[in-house]
Amino acid sequence: KCLSCVPGLSPVSFSPAAVEKIKSRTTPVQSWFLDQTLVMGYWSGTADNSAKRSYHHTAPVNALYALHESLRILAKEGLEASWQRHADMHQVLRQGLEGLGLKFVVEETCRLPQLNAVYIPEGIDDVAVRKQLLENYNLEIGAGLGALAGKAWRIGLMGFGARRENVALCLKALEEVLN
């Protein structure tokens, strides 16, 4: 999500030392899906087919193309510029949410620019607000989870979502729905 890509992929890399540790494992892996020795066999084919390659899974080709495109866009923008954009949009969102009287769940020094959790004001119907935002503005904000269910909203600023026009829409929609 943070790369503006479809969810479901988990890129991973291993150092040569980690690969050796995995290969020398003596305890059987309990999960076929997460057995890296099997996955390494899937990866180990060579262009000239000199290494035998084993089948492990059908790769999510569409998601891999989406990841490629999202990484291409990120490279064009520049990693540092992307970080700065997320930080800047977090500040715009923070100011707007505080201007609406919303209080953050997390202390400022511990906040992530990509995920903003605010308490739901007293007397406001969590489900009704999220439904109105979705139906009237095509805007989805996350519900609180666990102990914060029904008590907080989660507003993500990830990838393409961290753009001034998206933050402005979110703030305008919240203002109209809450008032």
Phi, psi and omega in degrees: 000321183293342178262010185059040180241159177298142179288159175128342178262148176225083179301141181214150174222156181231140174288161176304323179294321178293321178299316179296320179297317179296315182294331183266008180301136180255337178275129179299142176288135185279346184235121177300318184298322184257014179284101184293335176295322176291318179296321178298325176295327177292324182280339196280000178297150179245163183300326181268009179060024179286337176256136180286129181253135179256152179276132176240317183199165172274120181295142177282079189304314180299319179293324178293320175296320178297318178297317178303313181294318180295323177291325176297317178295318178298317179298322179295317179290321185100134183300313181296321178295322178295316178301316182295320178300316179297317179296317180296315181291329174299317180294320177297314179296316180302311181299318180294317180295318178295325176296334176274002179085010180276142182251135180285145178286321187258139176301148186305321183290346182249002184284149171260138177297332186279340183224120185240117180250127179234148177288143175283128181300151177305134176085001180264134180275108182309305184296318181296318180294312181297324178295315179297318180299317181290312184288321186266336185233359184055040184237124180246125172246153185278148175279158173296152181244153176059232182295342180264005178300127181077359182243345184214159171243148176245125182241115183269141172236084185235132176057234182297335179297337181273060178235148184307317182293328178288319178295318179298317178298315181300313182293318179297315181296315179298318180299315182292321182287323183281340182258000000 
